[in-house]
Amino acid sequence: PTHDASMRLRPPAGLSARTANGMVDLSGIASVLGEVSIPERALLDGLAFVGSIRAVLLVENLGAWRDLSSPSGWLLAHVAGWDTATVGHLLDRVSRIPVVHFGDVDPNGVRIILHLRRRVPDLKWFLPEFWFEFADVCGIRATWPQDLDLHFAPAPVRELAARGLWLEQERIVFDPRMPDALEAVLSEKIQEYPSSSDADGN
């Protein structure tokens, strides 16, 4: 089935897409427009990426996705909250390439990472330590559901939940520590996470 959706991408230099109808230079289009859009039907019809992709970064919020400085060789994809059906087709096209998720640190952010890990079990969660330095300055006061299972989450996330604070990703995209933190996450081991039956805290 198709939802006739599309994926907004920021491709790395030299990346092209090939379909039965020919080949197009994605990085060339992005150099003019700032991004490219891939229709879901093209992904379902066997679109193949031609060129080098070091890693894929899934970014939840549109502003953060557009403003983030892209590391060399990374493919940045906008994943709008729970709208993950189309990103699943994208991930089928980039198997064996490291995939990192960058979203808000809030209850839905936790649920989204769990949901995506059902499709990509080795999906990495981008949670740089310096992000939590912002909690006292711009943390949003809000309640975390008591039935949300956080046993798999790193300690800073559990501490944030205990304090009743959420963190939005837009506040750190311009931080000069971001490039090194993104590179570092590629070598990190993922945390243990609950089975799919536990993902929503049921």
C-alpha positions, 0 to 999 in steps of 0.5 A: 500500500502507498500513502502517496507521501514523500521524503524530504532529504538533504543528500551528501555531495555526489549522491544520485538516484537511479530508477527505471526512468533514468538517473538524477543528481540529487546533490546537484538539485539540493545545491540549488534548492537546499533539499530534494523530495523523493516520492514514496512511489519511487521508493516502492518502485525500486529507486536506488541511491548511487554514490557514497552515504556514510550514515543516515540521520533521521530528524524529527522537527523540520526547523532542526532538519533544515538548520543543522549543519550536515556532516560530510557524507551524511544523508539527512531525512526529515521524519515528521513525528509518527509519520514513519511509513515512508521512512520505512521505505527509505530505510529499505534502500539504505540497508547496512548503512548506520542510521541515527535518530535525532528527535525531541527528548520527550515522551513521544520522542521515546515512543518514536525511537522505539517504534523505529527500532522495530524496523531498524533494531540497531538504530542509534539514538542521538543524545549528546551529553551537552544537550542536557546542560540546557535543561535548566535554561530551556527545559519545558515543564511537562509531565512524563506518563508514569507507564512509559517504560524508560528502563532502556533510556540513558540516565540523563533521559530518566533524570529529565523525566524525573524532573518533569522536563522536556527538551526540544532539539532546535536549541542545540542544532547550532551548538559548535559541539554538534559535528563531533557529537554526531561523529561520535554516535556512530561508534556508540553501542545502542542501549537495550530497549523493550520488546514491541509489546512494551513500547507504549508502556502497556 
